[in-house]
Amino acid sequence: MKVIQVFDPMAEGKLPFGEGVSINRPPLFSGVNYQFWKIQMKIFIESLDRGIWDAIVNDPYVPKTVIDGTTVDKPWSEWSAEESKRA
């Protein structure tokens, strides 16, 4: 009985392009060429939602409230529709 081997590049990890070259997966940082990876990652995150990149750069928005003269984070259950959208 003769065994026929089928070449499957996906199974062997021998793709013509590097890992992460997909609209569904983020770019993989291999330890070299950080500047290129950084730009690719920024583009990938912005393609998901511009608000995500803004939260990374500027810290996420957390609604605040004043209780007894002290500013504290507002509980999630008390957020308005506008605050939920912005967060």
N, C-alpha and C positions, 0 to 999 in steps of 0.2 A: 504494500500500500504506500503510495507516494503522498508525502505531506506538502501541501502548498502553503507558502508563507505570503501573507498579504501585508504590504507595507502600509503602515498607518502612521503618518508623521505626527499626528496629535498624541498618540500613545507614547511615542518615543521622545516627545518634546523637541522635535527638530522642525520647527516652523520657520518659514522664510522671514519672519519678523519677530521682534522681541516680545516678551511677556508684557501684557498690559496694553497692547496696541489694539484697543477695542473701545467702543462707545459705552460698553457695559462694565468695564473693569478699569480701575485707575492705573496710571503708568507705574511700573515697578522700578524702584531705585536699586540699582545693582552695586552702588558704591563708587561709581565713576561718573563723571560728567554731571555733577550736581546742578549746575546752572541750567542745562537743558532739561533735566528732570523737573526742576522747580517751575519752569515755564509751562511744561506739559501738565503738571499737576494743577497749576492755577487755571489753565484752560479747561481741564476736565471738571474741576469743582464749579467753575462759573457756568459750564454747560448744564450742570444739574440744576443750579439755582444761584442767581447773582447774590441773593441774600445770604447764602452760606459763606461765600467769599467775604462779604462785608462783615459778617460775624467773626470770621477768622482774623481779619485785619483790625477791626475796631472793637472787639469783644462783643458778645451777644447782648442784645437789649433785654433788660429785666425791669419790668414796671416797678415803680417805687410808690410807697405811701408814707404819710407822716402819722406816727402814733406817739402821743405825749411829747411832741417836739423832737422826736428821733425819726430819721428816715430809714425805713426798712423795706426789704423786698415784699412786694404784694403777693399774697397767696394766689396760686394758679386759678383757683375757683372764683376769684374776684376780678380777674382780668376782663376788660371790655373787649368787644370784637376788634376794635382798632389795635389794642395792645397785643392781642393774640396774633393778629396779622403781622404786626411789626416784629414780634419776637420770633 
